Amino acid sequence: PLSQTGALNVGLSLTAMICNGLYNYGFDRMLVFLNRPLYPRSFGLRCFHSVLFEICLMVFTLPMIIWWMEFSFFQALSLDVSFSVFVPVYALVFNWIYDLILPAPAVQEITA
């Protein structure tokens, strides 16, 4: 039913927003740890960032779909993967625009 899927979408969206903030923070910290520049980011790094984010997000969303929709693991996986085709592209574009508007600070500022 629409009410059930609508509520699930709200829950998935909230989970994605929280995961995105935590993931981006951790990803930037990892780049600093590896002594890699935060900015500018290559297209390859942006693609890696987006795909890895989607994999991390699925760790949280898959159990939600299984529980909320009472699906089997494979039913939930097929649903999550179908949504996952769109999310990495969206994340790539969103984070690219975000970096253009609010570029990452210099490494010295983060480690201080």
N, C-alpha and C positions, 0 to 999 in steps of 0.2 A: 504493500500500500504506500501511497504517496507520503502519508504522515510518517511512516516508519523510515522510508528512505530519506525524507527531508530532514528528520532528526539526526539520522546517521551522517548526512552531509554536513550538518552544522558541527557535529562532533569531530568529523574528519578535518574540517576546515580549522577549527580551534586547535586541534592537534598539530596540523601542518604549520600554523602560525607560531606556536610555541617551539616546535622542533626546528623551524627555520631560523629563529633567533639563536637558539642554543647551538645549532649546527654551524651557522656562520661564525659565531664567536669562537667555537672550537677549531674550525677550519683556519681562521686567521691566526689563532694562537699556534697551530701546528706549522703554518708557513713561517712564522717568526722563529719557532723552535728549530726548524730546518734551515734557517738563515736564507729564506727565499723572499723576494720582494712581494709586498702586498699589492702593489700597484705599479705599473699597469699589469693586468692579467691577460695572458695569451688566450686565444680562442680555445686551444686544447685544454688549458687549465680550467676555463669556464665550463667546458663540456664535462670534464672529469668531476668538477664541483657539483654540477647539476645531477648527473647520473648517480654519484655517491649519495647525494642528498635524498634522492628518490629511494634508493636501497635502504637507507637509514629510516626514512619515513615509513616504509612498508613494515619494518620491524614493529612499529607501534600501531599502524592502521589494520594490518591483517588480523590480529586478535580481536580488534574492535568489530570488524566486519563479521568474523566467525560468531562472536557472541551476540551482537545486535540482530543480525539477520538469521541466526541459527543455521548457518551454512556449514558445509563440510570445508575442510582445508582447501581442497582443489576448487570448489565453487568460489570461495572467498578469494583465492589466489587469482582466478581468472577475472573476477570483477575488479580486484585491485590493479592487476596488470593493465586492464583496459583503461582505467583512469590514469595509470602511470605513463601512458604514452604521451599524454598532454602535459603533465606536470614538469618533466625535465626541460621541455621547450619553454614553458612559462617561467620556470626558475632561472633559466639562462638569460632570457630577455630582461626579467625583473632585476636580477642582480647586476647585469651589465648597466642598465639605466641607473640603478641605485649608486653604483660606483662612479658613474659620470656626474651625478648630482652631488653626492657626498663622498668624495674620494677618501680612501683609508688614510689614517694619519701615518706619519713616518714611524719607522720601527722604534726610534728612540723614545717617542711619546708613549708607545704601548708598554714598553719594558720598564719605564720609569715608575 
